[in-house]
Amino acid sequence: MAKPFTLFDFSEESDLQNWTVVNDGVMGGLSKGNFTLNKEGHALFKGNISLENYGGFSSVQYKFESKLVKGFNKLILRLKGDGKQYQVRVKTSNSDDYSYIAYITTNGKWQTLEIPLREMVPWFRGNKLNIPNYPGEYMEQFAILIGNKKKENFELYMDKIVLE
């Protein structure tokens, strides 16, 4: 069994250069998301979801060099949300069109959530694909998306992302 690997540990000095916000504007929507560090050194993914112009989502993506994840069984997230549901997404390759996803629900307090990698299911544009769940061999992208099919504001703090 592999020892835990920290994918990202946010602090006041964190470099967010490889983190990118992707809103539904790529499809004509009007949702807005921002990704910053707060004074405590936590990442803050915050914004508003609009359903206008067929919109309805905002995401933040972290792209990194290919990581061999064979031997890891779960993602562990330390975060504080707003009571809303989010999608956690990973990709085996940044060139893949689809992601492997799992849903999490936040409770307004700091939480440590565990997501079994083998339970992450393949999705593309809101549709489950008929291929196996996440193979757990390589990872090149981690993302969080909000898209609950309603107009809403959102606020999610992140502290740490670990593979175990």
N, C-alpha and C positions, 0 to 999 in steps of 0.2 A: 504494500500500500504506500502510495506517495505521501510525503509529508506535505502539509498545507502550503499552498502557494498564493501569495497576495497578488491579485490581478491589479488592484488599485487601492491605495490607502490615502484618502484625502487629508490635506493639511493646508495651512496658510501658504506654504511654498509650492503647492501642487501645480504642475504644468498641465493646463487643460488643452494644449495644442492639438492633441489627437481625439478630442471630444468634439462632436458636431451635432448641432440641433437640426433636425429635419422635420419641418412642418408640412401640413397638407397642401401648402402653396405649390408644392411640386405637381399637384393635380388640380390647381385652381382654387383651393380652399383658403380660408382667412384665419386659421388658428395661429396662435403665436406662443412660442416657448422660448425661454432663455435659460442658460446654464452658466452659473457663476459660483464663486467661492464666497462664503459669508465670513464674518470676522472671527468665528470660532474654528474656521478651517474645514467646514463641511461644504460639500457641493450642494447647490440649490438648483433644482430643475423646477421652474415655475412658469405659469402662463395661463392662457385661456383657450378653450376649445370652442370653435365656431362651427356650426353646421351649414353655414351659407356656402354657396357655390360647390356643393357636394363635398364639403370638408368634414373634419371630425377627428383629427389626430395630431399629436405632436410627439416627437421622440428625441432622445439624445443617444448618440452612438459613439462608442469608443473603439477605434480601430488600432490594432497592434500587430506586431510581427507574429507569424504563425507560432502557436504554442502547442506543443504535444501535451494533450490532456489525458492520455491513456493512463489509467491508474487512479484518476480522480473520480469520485462518485457524485459529488454535489457542489453546487454553488451556495455560498453563504453570504448573505447580504445584511449589513447593518445599516438601517435606514429609519427615517421618521416621515411618515406620510400624513395625509389629510383625511383618511378614512375612505379613500377611493381605491378602485381596482386599477392595477397597472399590468402590462405585459412585460415580462423579462424575456429578452431575445438574445440568442447567440447564433453565430454563423461559423461554419467550418472553414469557409473561405470568403473573403470580402467580395469576390466575384460572383458568389451565389446570389440568385434572385430571391430565394426564399430564406426564411429564418426558422429556427427551432424555438418554440415559445412555451412559457408557463405563465399562469396568472397568479398574481399576489394581491392580497387585499391589505391595505394599511389600516392602522387603528388610531392615528393621531399621537402615538407615543413612539419612543425609540424601540425598535424591534430587531431581533436577529432572526432572519428567515432562512430556511434551508430548502433548496430546490434540487431534487434528485435529477441528475443529468439525463438518465435514461428515460425519464418521464416527459422530457421536452419534445413537443410534437411539431412536425414540419408544417408551416403555413406560408401562403403566398397571397397577398392582397385580400386578406380576410377569409381565405378558404383553406381548409385542411387538405394537405396533399396525401396521396395514397403511396407513401414511401415510409420506410422504417423511421422510428424515433431517432433522436440525436445519437450518432454512433460513438461519441465520446473519444474520438481519436485526435482531432485538431480543432483549434479555435483561433479565429482571427478577428472576431467582433463580439462585443457585448453591447446591448442596448436596452433602454427602458422606453416604453411607449404607453401613452394614455389615449384611449379612443373608446369611450363608453357609450357612443351613439347619443350623446346629449351635450347641450351647451353647458359648459361649466369652467370654473377656474380650478387650477391645480397647483399644488406645492409639495414637493418631495425633496427631503434632505437625504444625502448619502454620506456615509462615513467610510465604509470599507466593503470591498468585494474580494472574496477569497474562494479559491478552489480547494476542496478537501477530498 
